[in-house]
């Protein structure tokens, strides 16, 4: 009896020691995330249930590996290493882009060197080293106490490890996951924007929640008859929306200008000239307004996918990387580019960097592009390049990029084909180091709020925006001299998350938001900082579908249909649905949505939408489920015109 009690006591001591390791890991992760031990302590006290659940996760991992190796300190070392690595990666990502690590970011794990390359120099901060020292001390304590933390015989360890692994799978990813989450006060039902989820639950539980607890739910009554009824109801609501005749076949140059926005919208800055002079001039000749984006500071490839497929992360299961789904999914439904290819256009992607990121070499051919040209292929074209083609680092200059767009358009036209070109410029990409453009800035900027070091960083953004605007002017001036009808659709994918020397951003310094965490912002601040600018311009005013000078906001849900409309492309049932919804809902993401009058809401449930809009959203949800998670009963119908 005494021996049995002794064994139970030792086992309990081992479990408590493993839980202590988990507590150290959970606390250290918040220390790294929040920047101070006191802030981490306050978080743990404010939300004890997620803190304890995080400790259980890492403590269980340490115990499992300790049982496998026979020494708890080995499990503690592995558990501490994983927790510190995750926290540091998330912290670095927040520094680079203002957003924490998400499950979909793991899709880029094989391209980490490229991601770090475009981010600039990164160093581990002192407070992170202090947190890591705490973890190291925990491992050392487990090693010193190894005599008392005995793990039993090999057979016993194997039996216990097997049982622990089975429990871990059941409660981590299996049927026990939801009850476990509920037991620790985790919302297991609703989609939550990652920054908010991680604020409430911490990084580990937030990642686990997205990866294991939420899924796209099957519509009630789902089946072939149900989807036939969905298609029939869409026809009733959409009417003849897809019957756009193809009259003139204009060239379409669709440009994603990296981090472009109208910097004159920032308060408390004195500029010696207008950095968006051409944008403002051309806006009086075309259609322009705000472009509501799904990201701030990063996410270019994800934004591209949303525009071309009509999907956002909110449509997919949480944690899905929209750029790294099964290959076949990218060609199930027609993209924005598909009708151009079907109408005999030369469809090409031109990108001012290399092909290493966002899986573009796989996805873009399936989205309807005949040819992909990256930096090296562009430089092999017959261009008038004076000096180095690069500017601000390792990206092609926007000046060279404009020449490439014109070159490819002229080549297609010479073969008797109109051109559909999607260009991704990069000269204004981060990092915004003061020396990026050789400390040169064409426009002077001053401020009573920013000191000289912060102004030096701001000048880099200002110069990049100025060059992007000048390239837009060069392109449109060249198109005025050409007889071929051409439409230009130009937009910024997201604002740069411009960090100042103290870790704040230019936006927080200028009073546009409180801190860097969007979880603390008002809905109006989110809508403002998640918006850039766009322009639709044509060298023949008759090609515009509105009066010159029209101001009309748009977003990732609306700009794709606008491109189809600009060239009178026929719409499939899917894109007719997208176009109809985009007239009233410019963007709808996990973070926020915006209606056509520019009013932002936290979610579509609270938005001022008509009953018909809400019905369309429900029908669209059924279509997305069927195509990407169901039996694909409606794929063929969604690729046909309305009423067919």
N, C-alpha and C positions, 0 to 999 in steps of 0.2 A: 504493500500500500504506500509506504513511504517513497519507494522508488518511482511508483507511478505519479505521485504528487510532484516529485522532483522533476520528472520529465515534463509534466504539464506546466510547471512553473518556468522551466527553461524555454519551453515552446512559447509561452506567453511573453517572456522577456524578449525573445527573438522577434515576435510579431510587433511588440511595442517599439523595439529598436528600428524595425523596418518602417513603422508609421512615423517615427521621428525623422528618419531619412526623407520620407515623403513630405513631411511638414517643412523641412529645410529646403527641399526642392521647390515647393509651392511658394514659400516666402521669398526665396531668392529670385524666382521668376518675376514676381511682382516688383521686387526691388529693381531689377533691370528694366522692367516695363515702365515703372513710375519715376525712376531716377533717384529715389532716396529710401532709406530703411524706414523712416517715419511714415512716409506715404504708403509703403507696403504694409506696415503694421496697421495703419488706419483702414486700409482696404480689407485686410484679413478680419479685423474686428467688425467692420460694417457688413460683410457678407460671409459669415463663418461657414455656411453650408457649402458653397462652391470651393472655398479654401480647403475644407476638410475632404471634399470629393477629389480635389486635385492631389492632396496628400495621399489619399487612398490609392489613386492611380499609380503614382510614382513609388509609394511604399510597396504596393503589390508587385510592381516590376522589379524592385530591388530584392524582395523576398523570393520571387520566382528564380531570378538569376543566382541569388545566393544559394538556394536549394540545389540548383544545377551545378554550381561550382564548389559547393561545400563551405563557402566563406561569405558572410553577409557583406563584408566590405567590398567584395568584387561586384555584387549587385548594386551596392550604394554608389560605387564609382560609375557604373554604366547608367544608372538612373540619374545621377547628378549631371553627367555629361550630356545626356539627351535633353534634360530640362534646360540647362544653361545654353545649349546650342539653339534650341527652339526660341528661347527668350531673346538671345542675341540676334538671330536672323530676323525676328519680328521687330526688334528695336531698330536694326539697320534699315529695314524696309520702311519703317515709320519715318526715319531720318531722310531717306531718299524721296519717299512719295507721300508721306503723311498718312499712311494706312498700315494697319497691323498685318501680320501674316495671316493668310486665309488658306483653306483647304485647296482651292484651285491653284494657288501658287506652287503647290508641289508638282504640278504639271511642267513647271519650268526648271525642276531640280537638275535635269541633265544639261541645262544651259546656264548654270549658275555663274560660270566664269564670264560669259557674255553679259549677263545682267550686271555683275559687279564691274565689268569693264566700262559700261556706259554710265555707271553711277559716280565714278570718280574715286578719290582716296577716302577710305573709311578706317577709323581707328576705334578700338574698344575703349569706352569711357572709363574713368576711374571708379565710378560707383558700380559698374559691372564687374570690375576686378574684385571689389569688396564683396559682392554677392558670390562670386566664384570662390573667393577665399572661405566664405562660410560653408559652401558645399565641400570644399577640400577638407576643412576641419571636421565636417561630419563624417566623411569617408575615413579620415585618420582615426577618429574616435571609434568607429566601427571596427577598424583593424586592431586597435589597441585592446578593445573589449572582446576580441575574437575568442578568447578563452572561455568567457561566460556565454557567448552567443553561439553555442555549438548547434550544428544543423542536423545531428543524428547520423545514422548509418546510411550507406548508399541506397539500399532498398527503400528505407523509410523516406529518404529525400526524394527518390524517384516517385514514390506513391503520392507524397504531398505536392510535389511540383506538378504532377499530372492533374491532380484534383484542382490545384490553384489555376492552372492553365485553362481547364474546362470551365471553371467559374468565371475566369476573366473573359473568355470568348462569349459565354452566355450573357454576362452583364455588360460587357464592353461593346459588342457588336451584334449580339443575338437578341432573343426575345426578352431578355431581362434588362436590356438597355433603357427602355422607356420607364419601367418601374424604378430603376436605379436613379434616373434623372429626376423623376417626380419625388422620390424620397429625399433628394438633396435640393429641392426647390428650384429645379431647372425647368424652364418652359420648353416642353417637348412638342408643342403643337404649331406655333406661329413662326413665320420667317422673321428674322431680326437682322438688321444691318450689322456686319461683323464688328465694327467699332463699338457699337452699343452692347452687343452680346459679350464682347471681351471685357468691357468695363464692368458689366454686371456679374460675369462668371469667371473671368480670367482667361488667359490664352488657351490653356489645355482643355478645359471644359468647353470653351467656345468652339474649338476645333472638333472635339468629340461630338458635340451637339450637331454641328453641321454635317459631319461625316456619317453619323450613325443613327441619329434620332429623327431626322426629317426626310420625307420623300414625297414626290408628286403622287397625289392620291387619285385613284381611279374614279371617274365620274359615276354617279349612281345610275344603274341601268345600262352601263357601257356594253357595247356589242355592235355588230354590223348594222342592225336596224337603227340603233341609237345614232351612229355616225351618219347614216343616210339622212336621218331627220335633221342633224346639225347642218349638213350641206344644203338641204332644202330650205331650212330657215334662213341661212346666210343668203341664199338667192332672193328670198322675199325681202330681206332687209337691205341688200345691196342693189337690187334692181339692175339697171344697166351700167353699173359703175365701171365695169371692165371694158366697155366697148369704145376704147380710145382709138381713133383711126390713125394709121401711120401715113402722114402726109409728107412733109419735108423730113429727111433723115439727117439731122444735124450731127456734127461731131459733139461729143460730150467729154469735157475734161473735168474730172471730179477730183478735187485736191484736198487731202487732209494735211493741213499745215500745222506742224508740231507746235503745240502750246500757244497757238495764235489766239489773241483776244485784243479787244480795244483797251489799251492801257490807260487811255484818258478817262476811263471809268473809275480809276483809283483816286481817292481823295488825298489831300495834303501833299501832293507832288506838284512841283512847278517844272513844266517842260518848256524848253526853248522853241520847240516845233512839234508838229503833230506826227507821232510815229506811225499812225494809220492813215496818212494823207490819201493814199490811193484807195484804200478800202472805203473811206468816207466819200471820196469823189465818185467811185463806181457805184456806191449804194444809191446815189441820186439817179443813176441810170438803170438800176436793176431792182432786186428784191433782197432785203436784208433784215437782220434782227439778231436776237439772242439765240444761241444754240445751247440747249440744255443737255449736259453730258452725264454719263454714269460714273465718271471718275474725276478725281482731282489729283494732278501731279504725276499720274502714271496710267497704265492700262490701255495704251494705244491699240494693241492687237485685239483686246476684248471689245473695244468700241467699234473697230472695223467689223468684227463679226456681228455685232448687234445691228449695224447699219445694213449689211448685206443680207443677213438672214431674217431680220425682224425679231430676233430673240434677245433677251437680256438674261442675266444670271437668275433673275426672279422666275423665269420660265422653266429653268432646269433644276434638277435636284441640288440641294445645297452642297457646296464643295465641288461641283462640276466645273472643270476648266473648259470654258467655251471654245478654246482653241485646240484642245486635245481630246476631243470625243472620238468615238469610232469613226473611221474614215467615211463610211457609207452615209453617215448622217448629214454630211455637208452637201450631198447631191440629192437628198430625198425631195426637198421642195425647191422650186426655182428661186434663185437669189435675185438681187437687183440687177446683176450683170447678165443673167441667163437670157432675158428677152432680147438684149442687144446682140448677143451671139446668134440667137435664132433669126434675127432680122438681117444677118449678114455683116454685122459690125466686126472690126478687128478689136478684140477685147484684151487689154494689157494692163498689168500692174507694174508700176515703176516705183522703186523704193530707194531712198538715198543712203541706205546703210546696207549691210550684208544680209544674207538669208538665214541667219542663225536663230532668230527669235520668233516666238508665237506660231511656229509650225506652218508658216505661210506656204512653203513649197508643197505641202500636202493639201492644205485646205483650198487655196485659191484656184488651182485647176478644177477642183470639184465645184467651185462656186461659179464657174463659167468663164474663166480667163484663158485665152489662147496662149499667152506668153507672159513670163515674169522676168523683169529686168531689175537687178540689184546694182549696187555701186559699180562693181567691176564691169558688168555688161553695159551699163550706161556710159562708162568712160571709153568703151570700145566703139561707140557710135561716132559718126562724123560730126563732131562738135567743135566749136571755136573756143577752146579752153585756153585762157591766158594764165600762165603760171600754174600753181597747184589747184586742182579741182576741189580741194577740201577747204572747209572754213570752220573755225571753232572746234577743232579736234579732228575726228576721223569720219565726219559726215560730209557728203557732197554739199557744196554751197547751193543755196536756193537759186542763184543766178545760173549755175550750170544745170540745175534740175529743170528750170524753165526751158532751157535750150533742148534738153532731152525730150520733154513733152511735145514741143513743137516739131522736133525731128520725127518722132514716132507718128504724130498725127499726119504730117506731110507724106510720110512713107505709106501709110494706109490709104490716104486719099489718092496718091499716085497709082495705086493698084485698083482704084475704083471702089474702095470701101470707105464708109465712114468709120471713125474711130471712137471707141469708148475707152478712155484712159483713166485709171485710178492711180493717182500719184500720192506718195507719202513723203513729204519733205522732212528734213531732219536738222537743218542748221540751227534752229532755235531749241534743240534738245538740251536737257541737263547733261553734265553738271554746269552750274552757273558760277564757275570760279572767276575771280576778278581778271585773271590773265587770259581768259578764253579767247577774246578777240584782240589780244595784244594791248589791252588797256585802252582801246579806242572806242569812242562812242560818238556817232554823228550828231546826236541830240543831247543837250545838257539837261541834267535833272538836279534839282535841289529840294530840300525838305527841312523844315524846322523840327521834324520828329526823328528822322533817321540820321545817325552819325555818319562820318565819312566812310568807315569800313562797310557799313550796311549800304550806303549809296553806291559803293564800288560794285557790290553784288547786283544791286538794282540796275545799274548801267548795263551790265551784261544782258539781262533780260530785255532791257530797252533796245539795245543794239540788235539782238536777235529778232525782236518783233519788227523793228524798222526794216531790216533786211528782208524779212518775209513779205512785208507790205510792198517794198520796192520790187521784189520779184513778181508779185501780183500785177503791179503796174507794167512791168516789162512784158508779161504774158498778154495782157489785154491790149496793149499798144500794138504788139505784133499781130494779134488776131484782127484788129481793125483793118490791117493791110491785106488780109486774105479774103477771097470771095466766098470760100466754103463757109456755110452757116455753122456757127460753133456756140455752144453753151458752156459756160464755166460755172461750176458749183464749188465754192471755196469755203472751208470751215476750219476752225480750231478744234482739235479733239478734246482738249482739257486745258485748264490753266496750269502753268507751272507752279509747283508748291515751293515757292521761293523762300528758303530758310535764311534767316539773318544770323549774325555772329553769336547771339545769345541763345539760339535754338528756337526762337519764335519765327514766325513767317512775316513777310512783308504785309500780309493781310491783317494779322493780329497787331502788328506795330501801328498800322494806319487806322485801327479801330473798326475794321470790318467784321471781326469775330473775336471771341474769347478763347485764347489758346489755340493749340494745333489739332485738338481732338474734335471731330465733327459731332461726336456724341454730346458735346456741351453746347452746340450751336442752336440758334432758333431756326425754324423752317425757312424764314426769309434769308437768313445768312447762308444756309445750305444752298438754296436756289441761286443766290447771287454768285457764290464762289464756285459752284458747279456749272456755271454757264460761261460760254465763250461768245464768239460771233460767227456769223456765216453770211455768204453773199451768193446770189444767183444772178449772173450777168450774161448777156449775149451780144455778139457783134451785129445782130439784127434784132432790133427791138420787137419785131413781130413774133419772135420766138418766145418772148416772155409771156407767161400766163397771167400777168397782172400789170397794172399801171407802173411805169418806171417810178422809182422812188418809194414803192410800197414797203412799209415796215411791218414785218410779221415774224413772230417768234417761231422757232422750230426746235427739234430735238432728235435724239437717235431713233425714235419711233416714227418720226414724220419726214425726215430728210430723204430716206430711201424712196418712198413714194413720190416725193417732189422731183427726184432725179428722173424717175420713170415718166412723170408728167411733163417734164421739160423737153423730152424727146418724143412725146406722143407714143410711148411704148404700150403695147397691149398688156392688160393686167390679167393675171390668173385669179382664180377665186381667192387664193391666199393673200395675194397682194392687194386685191380690191378690198378685202377685209382690213388689212393693215392700213391702207390709205384712208378708209372710212374712220377707223379708230384714231388715226393720227391727226385727223381734223379737230378732235376734241381733247385728246390726251397726248401731249407732246413727248412725254417720257413717263415710264412707270417702272421703278426699280425697288429693291428692298429698302433703300434709304428714303426715297421721296418720289413724288410724281408732280407733274405740272399740267394744268389744263390749258386750253388754247388761248385764254385771256391772260396767260402768264401768272396765274395764281398757283402757288405751290401748296402741297399738302403732304403729310407724312405717309399717307397711303391712299389708294384709290377708293377704299371704303368710305373715307371722309370727304372725298372730292365732290364738287358740284357737277355731277354727270346726270344725263337723262336716263330714263329707264331703258331706252333703246341702247345707249352706250353700255350700260351694265349688262344687258343681255348679250351684246356683242363680246364683251370681255369674257363672259361665261362660255360662249360658243368657242371663242379663241382658245380658252384654256382646255376645252375638250379636244380641239384639233391638235394642240401641242402635245397633250398627253398621248393621243392616239399615234401620232407620227413618231415620237421619240421614246415613249415608254409602253405603248400598247401594241396592238396587232396591225397597225398601219392600214386600217380599212379605208381611210379617206385620202391617202396620198395622191392617188391618180386624180380624184375629183378636185383636190386643192390646186393641182397644177393645170387645171382646165379653166376656161373663162366662166364667168358667172352665167348661170342658166343652161350650161351645156349638159 
